[in-house]
Amino acid sequence: MHSGYFSYHRIQRILARRCPFVYIRFNAYLSSFSESNFNPGSHPVRDSNVSFEERDHFDEGNVDFGKFREMGVEDSRELSLFGDNNGGYQRNRSLNFDGFDEIEEEGDNCRADDDFVVLNSYNVQCEQTEDVWRIELEEDELRHPLVREICRLIQCRSAWNAKLERDMRHLLRSLKPRQVCAVLLSQDDERVALQFFYWADRQWRYRHNPIVYYAMLEILSKTKLCQGAKRVLRLMARRGIECRPEAFGYLMVSYSRAGNLRNAMKVLTLMQKAGVELNLAVCNTAIHVLVRANKLEKALRFFERMQIVGIIPNVVAYNCLIKGYCNVNQVENALQLISDMPSKNCSPDKVSYYTIMSFFCKEKQVKEVRDLMEKMVKESNLFPDMVTYDTLIHILSKHGHADEALEFLQEAEARGFQIDKVGHSAIVHAYCKQGKIDEAKVIVSEMLSKGCNPDVVTYTAVVDGFCRVGKLEQAKKMLQHMYKHGCKPNTVSYTALLTGLCRNGSSLQAREMLTGSEEEFWTPNAITYSAVMNGLRKEGKLSEACDVVKEMISKGFFPNPVEINLIIESLCREGKMNEAKRFLEECLNKGCAVNVVNFTTLIHGYCQKDDLEAALSLLDDMYLSNKHPDAVTYTAIIDALGKNGRIEEATDLTMKMLKKGLLPTPVTYRTVIHRYCQMGKVEDLLKLLEKMLLRQKCKTAYNQVIEKLCSFGNLQEADKLLSRVLKTASRNDANTCNMLLESYLSKGMPLSAYKVACRMFNRNLIPNLKLSDKLSKRLMLEGKSAEADNLMLRFVERGHLSPQCE
């Protein structure tokens, strides 16, 4: 045995003595290797960076640290078999991330102001800083051969096998931390980046460097994937990596993008529990989050509390509030805030003014923009530059004010600024969106005369403009024109043309162009495939649409659940159930994001065809595919079972839905009530409704039962339920009683209708006057004058009829 090596048997002895729980798991892990793959004598473990603490997948509940404490292991670092390398890894003081789960349990019941109390813990003695720790990568790092090869393998993930994964694992160990960050940043889909992050984290003899965690959090902060960001931060805490304030800030922003303000603000409390000091950057993030959620009043209160505890706001904080005022159309307050900033020892910057200018541009208030530019010069000594004009041109163009954008472009050029092709392209695009192709062509001609050669973005905007007005031949000529001017059309250019063809009913022609993309040396992307697929679907060419989806998947692009659902729905509408099921299975097998809605659509299609066995079989398949049915899925099958007279099975399925913890929807109530009343199973219905109402209240459940019984002519059962409805005596109850009253009249039973009217009066409900007049006449015809007079007298007593009318 070499010095410094741990052999297989020695590891077993240590685990058996110190931690039996890990010992059992370690033996199970080693038993998965064959003798040829793992020889303890020939494969000693050298790497001191690898420990069970890093290798376990904590988020899936593989390790219960409570069990370790029960066995006398106070510090989880004792589980490290191969030493502890602290290169950048530190334990967070008093770190407790159980609060992550508490966040989602508390919901929106708590007041956001409760989170402001965290500001009271701010340490005035600490240095106030707003420095943000983020990863800056050079271009050569993003284009490194190792990075590019890893990215290529990731793109081939739909066809992965053991060899490809082995190649990826080998390359991963050769990557430097910054190159791992480059791989993450190179992914177009953030979900793919997160999957790669998790995959790499699970690999043996590899551990993420701290900067990789921060790079992943920064990527997730630009998405709505807040659960992923939460999980990454939890992993940092459990790996013993120092959680800087920026890490919490990234999680806050991700929650904000997901529309979850409650959880975003609760992150401040988690910071306090973790012993991480607040800094100015996190406070600015909190203000940004509140403003983004349209909670300007709370943002202002947070801003005031910051200053009370000694946190001096900077221009970023003020700019967030200015943005908030503009979002709620309080531009006067925003201007006043700019005027007050110098007195607070914080001068406004150009962003402060640009924010308000953007508001004026959206509203097409050009005069106010010019006045603000003058104020910017006089009061803040900030002079308009090319960035100022670029900003105005882009915002005006974005909101469809191309003429005004052109005015500022001409003004900028008159002042000696040279607006680049990006600014010109923005105006061209704005004109094309408005259908003003001639004006757009004039701008392009002027660009050529100025020596500002249009680029692919400019020409693509014109191609799109031609397509929007239906001039497809000219759009094609524009693509040829691009080649003549040395500008090669890109994927976006062809996608614009293909979208135009599909929009104008020429989806087959678009399909031919898609097929010939390799010959034209351009590569379709997911948007290209989706445009052609939807065009074919709308024209009823479902077989061709399915072929496009298959080709799309083979190229590494995946249709989203909405696109999958559109295809399935169209196939079901055409009665092509086998093709729809086969399409769904192929999407599942290829790893597409199939969801519950897709299954439900197919199940509904089977129900429409009365193929209940196939629908029930597919319901079971959902569980096998880990796609749990929802209330809508169950309701579709319950309705079909009831329609086919299989009411007992419908009852069993409803009870199964309730046992699964699913809440019945209003549609579920309507479906169950309709089918049971149709079959005359009133007693069974009432028993089932009682169980449903225990899970989810429905105020009009019994109203619906009475109305449905009336429609099926079962007035006797409806009358028995009237007392349940009259308990609340609402407007809905009055409508239900009137329906029963009218049903009795139509059946020639005026005396029963009279009793319903009397019961309504007793509960201070007023019967319909026209129905009551009709009822009174019918009573008179049958010699029931006393009842007729009493009915009219009741109306007089409540002021709905005068004695003269009577």
FENGI-V416775 format. One record per backbone hydrogen bond with DSSP energy under -0.5 kcal/mol. CO is the residue of the C=O (numbers start at 1). NH is the residue of the N-H. Records with the same first field share a line. If there is no record, write none. Layout:
CO->NH / NH
This chain:
2->5
5->7
6->45
7->11
8->12
9->13
10->14
11->15
12->16
13->17
14->18
15->19
19->23
20->24
21->25
22->26
23->27
24->28
25->29
26->30
27->31
28->32
29->32
30->33
34->37 / 38
38->40
39->42 / 43
44->46
45->6
47->50
51->54 / 55
52->56
56->58
57->60 / 62
58->61
63->65
64->67 / 68
65->69
66->70
67->71
68->73
69->72
72->74
74->76
75->78
76->79
77->80
79->52
84->86
86->88 / 89
88->90 / 242
92->95
97->100
98->101 / 102
99->103
100->104
101->105
102->106
103->107
106->109
111->114
112->115 / 116
113->116 / 117
114->117
115->118
116->119
117->120
118->121
119->122
122->124
123->126
129->280 / 281
131->133
132->134
134->136
135->137
138->142
139->143
141->144
144->148
145->149
146->150
147->151
148->152
149->153
150->154
151->155
152->156
154->157
156->159
157->160
161->165
162->166
163->167
164->168
165->169
166->170
167->171
168->172
169->173
170->174
171->174 / 175
172->175
176->179 / 180
177->181
178->182
179->183
180->184
181->185
182->186
184->187
188->190
189->192 / 193
190->194
191->195
192->196
193->197
194->198
195->199
196->200
197->201
198->202
199->202
200->203
203->206
209->212 / 213
210->214
211->215
212->216
213->217
214->218
215->219
216->220
217->221
219->222
220->223
224->226
225->229
226->230
227->231
228->232
229->233
230->234
231->235
232->236
233->237
234->238
235->239
236->240 / 241
237->240
240->90
242->244
244->247 / 248
245->249
246->250
247->251
248->252
249->253
250->254
251->255
252->256
253->257
254->258
255->260
256->259
259->261
260->264
261->265
262->266
263->267
264->267
265->268
266->269 / 270
267->271
268->272
269->273
270->274
271->276
272->275
275->277
279->283
280->284
281->285
282->286
283->287
284->288
285->289
286->290
287->291
288->292
289->293
290->295
291->294
295->299
296->300
297->301
298->302
299->303
300->304
301->305
302->306
303->307
304->308
305->309
306->311
307->310
310->312
311->313
314->318
315->319
316->320
317->321
318->322
319->323
320->324
321->325
322->326
323->327
324->328
325->330
326->329
329->331
330->334
331->335
332->336
333->337
334->338
335->339
336->340
337->341
338->342
340->343 / 344
341->344 / 346
342->345
349->352 / 353
350->354
351->355
352->356
353->357
354->358
355->359
356->360
357->361
358->362
359->363
360->365
361->364
364->366
365->369
366->370
367->371
368->372
369->373
370->374
371->375
372->376
373->377
374->378
375->379 / 380
376->380 / 382
377->381
381->383
385->389
386->390
387->391
388->392
389->393
390->394
391->395
392->396
393->397
394->398
395->399
396->401
397->400
400->402
401->405
402->406
403->407
404->408
405->409
406->410
407->411
408->412
409->413
410->414
411->415
412->417
413->416
417->419
420->424
421->425
422->426
423->427
424->428
425->429
426->430
427->431
428->432
429->433
430->434
431->436
432->435
435->437
436->440
437->441
438->442
439->443
440->444
441->445
442->446
443->447
444->448
445->449
446->450
447->451 / 452
448->451
451->453
455->459
456->460
457->461
458->462
459->463
460->464
461->465
462->466
463->467
464->468
465->469
466->471
467->470
470->472
471->475
472->476
473->477
474->478
475->479
476->480
477->481
478->482
479->483
480->484
481->485
482->487
483->486
486->488
490->494
491->495
492->496
493->497
494->498
495->499
496->500
497->501
498->502
499->503
500->504
501->506
502->505
506->510
507->511
508->512
509->513
510->514
511->515
512->516
514->517
515->518
516->520
517->522
518->521
522->524
525->529
526->530
527->531
528->532
529->533
530->534
531->535
532->536
533->537
534->538
535->539
536->541
537->540
540->542
541->545
542->546
543->547
544->548
545->549
546->550
547->551
548->552
549->553
550->554
551->555
552->557
553->556
559->593
560->564
561->565
562->566
563->567
564->568
565->569
566->570
567->571
568->572
569->573
570->574
571->576
572->575
575->577
576->580
577->581
578->582
579->583
580->584
581->585
582->586
583->587
584->588
585->589
586->590
587->592
588->591
592->594
595->599
596->600
597->601
598->602
599->603
600->604
601->605
602->606
603->607
604->608
605->609
606->611
607->610
610->612
611->615
612->616
613->617
614->618
615->619
616->620
617->621
618->622
619->623
620->624
621->625
622->627
623->626
626->628
630->634
631->635
632->636
633->637
634->638
635->639
636->640
637->641
638->642
639->643
640->644
641->646
642->645
645->647
646->650
647->651
648->652
649->653
650->654
651->655
652->656
653->657
654->658
655->659
656->660
657->662
658->661
665->669
666->670
667->671
668->672
669->673
670->674
671->675
672->676
673->677
674->678
675->679
676->680 / 681
677->680
680->682
681->685
682->686
683->687
684->688
685->689
686->690
687->691
688->692
689->693
690->694
691->695
692->695 / 696
698->701
700->704
701->705
702->706
703->707
704->708
705->709
706->710
707->711
708->712
709->714
710->713
713->715
714->718
715->719
716->720
717->721
718->721
719->722
721->724 / 725
722->726
725->728 / 729
730->734
731->735
732->736
733->737
734->738
735->739
736->740
737->741
738->742
739->743
740->744
741->745
742->746
743->747
744->749
745->748
749->753
750->754
751->755
752->756
753->757
754->758
755->759
756->760
757->761
758->762
759->763
760->763 / 765
761->764
765->767
768->772
769->773
770->774
771->775
772->776
773->777
774->778
775->779
776->780
777->781
778->782
779->784
780->783
783->785
784->788
785->789
786->790
787->791
788->792
789->793
790->794
791->795
792->796
793->797
794->798
795->800 / 801
796->799
802->806
